[in-house]
Every structure is written in C-alpha cells, then in structure tokens.
Amino acid sequence: MTTAAFGVHSEVGPLRKVIVHRPDMSLKRLTPTNNDKLLFDDILWVEHAQKEHDRFVTLMRERGVEVFYHQELLAQALEATPHAKRNAVEQAVTHLTVGPALVDAVREELSTWSGKDLATHLIGGLTKEEFDVRGFDTRSLVAASADPQQFVLPPLPNSLYQRDPAAWLYGGVSLNPMFWHARLLETMNQSTIYHNHPMFTGEDFSYWYPPSGDEADFDEEDFGKAALEGGDMMPIGNGTVVIGISERSTPQMIEHIALATFAAGAAERVIAVNVPKRRSYMHLDTVFTFLDVDKASAYLPFLETAVTHSLRPGDRDRTLDVRPERGFVDAVEDALAISRLDIIPTGGDDSQQAREQWDSGNNFFALEPGVVVGYHKNQFTNRKLRQHGVDVIEIEGFELGKGRGGTHCMTCPILREGI
Ligand SMILES: NC(=O)NCCC[C@H](N)C(=O)O
C-alpha cells in the first residue's frame, strides 16, 4: 500500500485518486468550422456529454475512487496565491495570443476576476464579446478586426482528455509539451494547478519535465519543438515505463523522461515503441491499454509494425543504453517478469476491428486488476474481453468519443497502487 499522497505505480493496480474534466463551455465553442482545428471530429451535444461523463464519475466514486475535477482544481489554485493568478494570466495572455496592443489591458482586467471565473475562461476561452474590447478598437488591430464571437483567448476543448497534458510516472509528474497548437495552453493550466494548489504544494513528488519543474521554464516558443503526450506514457510497473513514439511524442522527449526517471531511481527501463503517425492512432493508448496484470487490449495492425527499443541507464552519468527488442510484447513480458501477456485483439472482422479501434475500442481504463471501464458501443471487443475474464463496465460514449478519446484518455490518475 502506497503511503505517499501521489504516485502512479502501475496501469492496473487499485486506483485511488484521479483527475477528470467535466464537459463544459469549451465544448460549446466547437462549431462545424473550427472543430477540425480544435482536434474534434464532430460537434457535441454538450448536455448529453455531461450525463455520460457524470455516469463515469459516479461509478468510480461508488468504488471508492477519489475523483477531482480539473476546473475546480484550477479555480482553487488560482485563488491560492496572488502569484498563481498573475502567472496564469501572464502565460495565457501574451503578445502572441492577444497582440502587443491589448496585452496589458487584458492582463489587468483578468487579474481582477475570481479564480472561478478565470478558470472557466482559461479552459472555455474568451470571446471579444465577453471581454468587452470595444474601447480598444482604435488602439488594437486584434480588437478592431475581430467579430464579436472571435476568441481573445482560445477555448481548450481537449481538456476533456486529462491524460495528455500532465502524466504521472511513479513518484513524479511530467508537464507535457503538447504537439498540436490547439493543446499547448492546457499544460499551462496543469502547471498552475501543480505549482499552486494546496493539495500539491508541500507534497513530495518529482517533476520529470520540464527538468527543473520550474514554472518559469515554460516557454510557449520552445513548446513548438518538443512533443510528448500522456496518452503515450505508461508506468506499467516493475520499474518500467512504456512510451509510444507517435504523432505526438518524439524520441528526444522520451530520452528526457528516461534520463530524469533513471537519475531519480524511479525507473530502470523505458520501452519505446513505434506507433504509426496517423490520426486514428494518435497515441499508444488508442491501440494498446492494459486490462489486468497479464492482459492487454491491442489493435493487431499496430503490433505488426511495433518496432521496439529498450532504454536503460548507460555506464556513465546521464547516458543511456539503447537496445533493439525482438518485439513489443516480448519486451513487456520480460519487464513484468510474466510468462505470457494475454493480448486480446479488437473484436469483429477486419472492418469491425477498424471501426471499434476508431471508436476507442482499445482504450480501456482500469479501476483495479481485471476491472475496466470502456464505451458501450464497442460490443465486439467488450464481449471478447469478457470471454477472457475481464470485467468490463460500460459507459455511453456517443458524445464523449467525438474528439477521439476513451476512458483512458479522459483520466489522469494521480494515485494508483502497484501490481
Ligand atoms: N490519450 C488520448 O488518446 N487522448 C485523446 C486525445 C483526443 C484529442 N482530440 C486530440 O486529438 O488530442
């Protein structure tokens, strides 16, 4: 039993604490013209998405999991210190986001807002109409040229997928540099929470990225060059981390994580596996998730091309020993010291498998070994899992899945036991 307040020691051990984001204003901002840019494949019926999400939260709470809402944590963190609010406003409102002519005025105004209102708009975006910039039309081209619905601050609808911008590996968290522009500011909100919320300040945990864990290390221009997202990062247990080299996560960043976790003694092996760079595969957890200590769901076409390397500490300080593996599953079996990882493929014929993979049919979230939550619509896959002895709890995901994410994507575990 873990005694620390935070730490994620496996993918399937008993889940104690998790952060999620209830669908909100940011999803109401999606329109048929902006949904692609905001990485959603459709617009959502938000009230229904909320019901689906509430059911997910209720079933976790019924099982004793402590569930925290991202927006509430952000609101509380913003109120925790004057620095928190000032820093969050300065990071979100810059010469690049609102233009140099408006930056001081917007910062000044937002600094007077309550943590609750500010959190709502840091996630939900802020339109020109909501932030009355009319007085600035003669001073700011951004103000003068924007129509009332245009965003002064962008909405962050992918906050729904809490897995990606901050990810725990054993006793530390990585505040991730996101690949797509539409998600960059999500990490700023995570940083505000971890550095200022009383639940986290004073607790003993590491920052795997940025290396110093320092808030000042966030530079939105650097973020365009590095990329790492939590959907690719899995602390599978036994001192091993699995990370996908995907559309969203680069080998350079995987080296950073390996060096940081090795130096702290938190991990001794990183298994890096290639994930084809395409929308439907975007992270490792869209094609592979753990279900039990020795069971995993996988989309077989991914496994066929899964070039794999293991990274271990090198013979000198801050060096790595990188070796090719025979196969991804072999490497995981070896790392977990199990004779066989039961791979349960996506259900149905080839086209049904492709359809269910697209609908998050390989994206399960474990509450304890062998008990997972997934979308109801993936009937062929869910049936198969049950045949292999996995308890699949279903939630509706018609609306929640429209951004291409399932239960694993929507959750950021912050305390989970080992296996
Ligand atoms: N871990 C995940 O696979 N997260 C899903 C992220 C979906 C989001 N619309 C995105 O494209 O980033």
The ligand as a Gaussian input file, in Angstrom:
#p B3LYP/6-31G(d) Opt

LIG

0 1
 N       -4.784000       9.787000     -24.912000
 C       -5.565000      10.046000     -25.949000
 O       -5.589000       9.306000     -26.912000
 N       -6.235000      11.184000     -25.927000
 C       -7.200000      11.566000     -26.897000
 C       -6.974000      12.957000     -27.348000
 C       -8.015000      13.416000     -28.333000
 C       -7.840000      14.852000     -28.756000
 N       -8.956000      15.287000     -29.542000
 C       -6.571000      15.058000     -29.530000
 O       -6.603000      14.940000     -30.753000
 O       -5.539000      15.358000     -28.936000

